[in-house]
């Protein structure tokens, strides 16, 4: 039997890069997916992965990329969907196009890849789907309305997908970290989210996010939602049990 095949989106940087690195080191055949460019080619070369340039928001490009993975690497055993963008700003200040673009990449991009890999997994009666969401997928995040809406959608997609695939052999996990030390976080802070966010929310590394996903996928009967550290677990409980206190804490990060 050859190496198992993993598709990693957003593989050129951040959580996707770490996930691709880990899988390649563990002997997986990695299909590294990201926008075309030097960053993707460099990542694939350094990891010994195969690069598949793709705009995840384009369903046709995703379908073609998935077909290319099957032809060049093999049937797909795991999907790690880490591609995404951050859009910061008050809801009343963002243009409709900013909402559309964020949803197209973060949510519809996830849908496109899930639909692309499911046939292989269903046919094999096994497969693993790891979706990278965020704490913003289950709690309000001031000045992150466009981004938050997409992550709520990803969480809902993951939970529904897990129910639909519970007898198919396909495992579904959705990782919901707090703030992660990635270029995306730098983008958020650079768009006006002040440094108080860093003091309020403990930052974790992409490695810790990938660790949590790997451990959860190894537990066949684990929960769909994966909370990778203590801060995310505490925030989840606060959201359920003391939502007023959580809202007050989050308001500290809001600017006028």
PyMOL commands that set and color helices and strands:
alter all, ss='L'
color gray80, all
select helices_A, chain A and resi 14-25+38-47+59-72+91-93+96-124+135-137+145-164+183-190+196-200+206-218+230-241+243-253
alter helices_A, ss='H'
color red, helices_A
select strands_A, chain A and resi 5-9+29-34+50-53+78-81+127-132+170-175+225-226
alter strands_A, ss='S'
color yellow, strands_A
deselect
rebuild
show_as cartoon
